[in-house]
Amino acid sequence: MDALTYPVWHDSAIQQTAFGTAPAHAEVDVAIVGAGLSGLWTAYYLSSAEPSLRIAILEARHVGFGASGRNGGWCSGYFPLTVSELASVYGRDAALLAYQESFATLPEVEQVLRREGIECGWHQGGTVQSASTALQAERLQSLLKQQHANGLGAGDAEWLPSSRVSEHISVAETHGAIYSRHCATLNPFQLVNGLARVLDQRGVTIWQNTAVQAIDNGVVTHSHGRVVAKQVVQATEGYSHSIAQTKRRIVPLYSLMVATEPLNQATLQAIGWHNRATFNDGGQMVIYAQLTPDGRIAFGGRGAPYHFASRVRERFDLDDQTHRRIVSAIAQHFPAAAQARITHRWGGPLAVPRDWTPTVMLDRAQKYARLGGYVGDGVAATNLFSRALVDLILERDTSLTHLPFVNHRSPRWELEPLRFLGVNSLIALSESIDNYETSHHKVPKLRTKIFEALL
Ligand SMILES: Cc1cc2nc3c(=O)[nH]c(=O)nc-3n(C[C@H](O)[C@H](O)[C@H](O)COP(=O)(O)OP(=O)(O)OC[C@H]3O[C@@H](n4cnc5c(N)ncnc54)[C@H](O)[C@@H]3O)c2cc1C
């Protein structure tokens, strides 16, 4: 595939601040490992609340190197678990609180962007989850019913019959869709660099090319020496397997993306993407798309292989087969764009906990805190979880410190080779269930049972 192999977001006008590496020895109040959105938002809210704190961020590569600088740019109020899934574990009130706080995160992010003058193309056009088959329509309608039964209102999420989906977007085949206003789009690389600039101006230290090897009772050992801190925050998401505290706590799953050239007027008109709502469908295999401000389709999908022993390597960001599948999904949903040139392709790891439930935790005795495990929904959640973590660190009793994710401990993933077999079976099954449903118009019962048992 003849395309540039880095995120399309990197091509926008971006003011990147140059940061050095860590010295051999340093002492700070708070050391944050990872300069993605989790680390940056944590530093942002901590330095807002306590400007005198000495805060340092240690980053193995550069600001926004991880998922935060290369994601699909959906700032979505939805978690990887639905409100009914959360309610079945934590009760209806806790589930609803989590969703209300998550929905309220969008205006919070927008306000910070305005206050700090961070230009990242923020646009809240909502989200459309379209049913590509009649079976998907049944499932999505039942999902919506459960969401409403657990406290979400019609103003949060509503059903659009197929005749109304084109008010937002014209997809080749739709059997109706869920529309929700709780989603915005942005350029993630501009966001991380904007936040880093604000932090730098505030006096927060950012060290790049500084890989952390171990965290032990306030001592952070890294590639150039040691940092001693009163509090350490681990914000390493898809890369967490290499740190002792989070070994087997997550698996890195790869999500891959492509971007088309800016579409011409005729194609844009045919797709009728009126208010640039984000788009996905109701298949088992996750796909996601946004229309960028300059008229490109940025389209992503999971389904790339999981690598033995939770390995993360740069070469895994590109997978021809998965990228080809994403390109054909563009043609499937938007035939008018089938001939559009693919200008960029890329990918990266996201973190999946064993129970699909993200965590924000603080162990004051060990001077250790952690946030993450957002699966593929971290852009808004990093902001919410950072605010919760700052409240925990500063011993503030707020609604955020009562979120069901606070001090949640996901079970560990299985040892290899079970992990490798299980995760890759899940990936293969989700694709095969979608294919079967599309061609046979019914659910493959055995495969679905195995799929659910593996989850
Ligand atoms: C292709 C793709 C598309 C996605 N699309 C969306 C989307 O549209 N919407 C959405 O909500 N979510 C999306 N996600 C998920 C979302 O991007 C993440 O959940 C979120 O960015 C996580 O932020 P983070 O700061 O916790 O982790 P990251 O952004 O991954 O940051 C972790 C940082 O830690 C650094 N690090 C790791 N180990 C060490 C170490 N030992 N020492 C020092 N530094 C270290 C890494 O270099 C990295 O910069 C997507 C993810 C991917 C990969």
PDBQT file of the ligand as one rigid body, heavy atoms in Angstrom, charges set to zero:
ROOT
HETATM    1  C1  LIG A 501      -4.931   3.671  16.653  1.00  0.00    +0.000 C 
HETATM    2  C2  LIG A 501      -5.672   4.035  17.887  1.00  0.00    +0.000 A 
HETATM    3  C3  LIG A 501      -6.897   4.695  17.772  1.00  0.00    +0.000 A 
HETATM    4  C4  LIG A 501      -7.600   5.062  18.929  1.00  0.00    +0.000 A 
HETATM    5  N1  LIG A 501      -8.722   5.806  18.777  1.00  0.00    +0.000 NA
HETATM    6  C5  LIG A 501      -9.339   6.315  19.870  1.00  0.00    +0.000 A 
HETATM    7  C6  LIG A 501     -10.402   7.227  19.742  1.00  0.00    +0.000 A 
HETATM    8  O1  LIG A 501     -10.750   7.639  18.639  1.00  0.00    +0.000 OA
HETATM    9  N2  LIG A 501     -11.017   7.659  20.863  1.00  0.00    +0.000 N 
HETATM   10  C7  LIG A 501     -10.625   7.241  22.104  1.00  0.00    +0.000 A 
HETATM   11  O2  LIG A 501     -11.230   7.644  23.098  1.00  0.00    +0.000 OA
HETATM   12  N3  LIG A 501      -9.568   6.425  22.259  1.00  0.00    +0.000 NA
HETATM   13  C8  LIG A 501      -8.899   5.974  21.183  1.00  0.00    +0.000 A 
HETATM   14  N4  LIG A 501      -7.804   5.184  21.327  1.00  0.00    +0.000 N 
HETATM   15  C9  LIG A 501      -7.320   4.921  22.692  1.00  0.00    +0.000 C 
HETATM   16  C10 LIG A 501      -6.687   6.183  23.300  1.00  0.00    +0.000 C 
HETATM   17  O3  LIG A 501      -5.850   6.802  22.359  1.00  0.00    +0.000 OA
HETATM   18  C11 LIG A 501      -5.922   5.813  24.565  1.00  0.00    +0.000 C 
HETATM   19  O4  LIG A 501      -6.803   5.168  25.459  1.00  0.00    +0.000 OA
HETATM   20  C12 LIG A 501      -5.335   7.014  25.289  1.00  0.00    +0.000 C 
HETATM   21  O5  LIG A 501      -4.654   7.841  24.409  1.00  0.00    +0.000 OA
HETATM   22  C13 LIG A 501      -4.421   6.528  26.406  1.00  0.00    +0.000 C 
HETATM   23  O6  LIG A 501      -3.654   7.608  26.868  1.00  0.00    +0.000 OA
HETATM   24  P1  LIG A 501      -2.467   7.319  27.882  1.00  0.00    +0.000 P 
HETATM   25  O7  LIG A 501      -1.817   8.598  28.172  1.00  0.00    +0.000 OA
HETATM   26  O8  LIG A 501      -3.006   6.554  29.063  1.00  0.00    +0.000 OA
HETATM   27  O9  LIG A 501      -1.511   6.317  27.118  1.00  0.00    +0.000 OA
HETATM   28  P2  LIG A 501      -0.520   6.608  25.881  1.00  0.00    +0.000 P 
HETATM   29  O10 LIG A 501      -0.982   7.722  25.053  1.00  0.00    +0.000 OA
HETATM   30  O11 LIG A 501      -0.267   5.307  25.218  1.00  0.00    +0.000 OA
HETATM   31  O12 LIG A 501       0.785   7.127  26.593  1.00  0.00    +0.000 OA
HETATM   32  C14 LIG A 501       1.644   6.283  27.323  1.00  0.00    +0.000 C 
HETATM   33  C15 LIG A 501       3.014   6.934  27.220  1.00  0.00    +0.000 C 
HETATM   34  O13 LIG A 501       3.856   6.284  28.139  1.00  0.00    +0.000 OA
HETATM   35  C16 LIG A 501       5.135   6.179  27.540  1.00  0.00    +0.000 C 
HETATM   36  N5  LIG A 501       5.811   5.053  28.217  1.00  0.00    +0.000 N 
HETATM   37  C17 LIG A 501       5.463   3.764  28.202  1.00  0.00    +0.000 A 
HETATM   38  N6  LIG A 501       6.305   3.028  28.942  1.00  0.00    +0.000 NA
HETATM   39  C18 LIG A 501       7.206   3.901  29.446  1.00  0.00    +0.000 A 
HETATM   40  C19 LIG A 501       8.340   3.761  30.294  1.00  0.00    +0.000 A 
HETATM   41  N7  LIG A 501       8.696   2.562  30.760  1.00  0.00    +0.000 N 
HETATM   42  N8  LIG A 501       9.051   4.870  30.607  1.00  0.00    +0.000 NA
HETATM   43  C20 LIG A 501       8.686   6.107  30.164  1.00  0.00    +0.000 A 
HETATM   44  N9  LIG A 501       7.611   6.281  29.347  1.00  0.00    +0.000 NA
HETATM   45  C21 LIG A 501       6.887   5.197  29.000  1.00  0.00    +0.000 A 
HETATM   46  C22 LIG A 501       4.844   5.880  26.074  1.00  0.00    +0.000 C 
HETATM   47  O14 LIG A 501       5.940   6.171  25.236  1.00  0.00    +0.000 OA
HETATM   48  C23 LIG A 501       3.641   6.770  25.834  1.00  0.00    +0.000 C 
HETATM   49  O15 LIG A 501       4.008   8.037  25.323  1.00  0.00    +0.000 OA
HETATM   50  C24 LIG A 501      -7.086   4.760  20.211  1.00  0.00    +0.000 A 
HETATM   51  C25 LIG A 501      -5.862   4.079  20.324  1.00  0.00    +0.000 A 
HETATM   52  C26 LIG A 501      -5.163   3.721  19.185  1.00  0.00    +0.000 A 
HETATM   53  C27 LIG A 501      -3.855   3.024  19.323  1.00  0.00    +0.000 C 
ENDROOT
TORSDOF 0
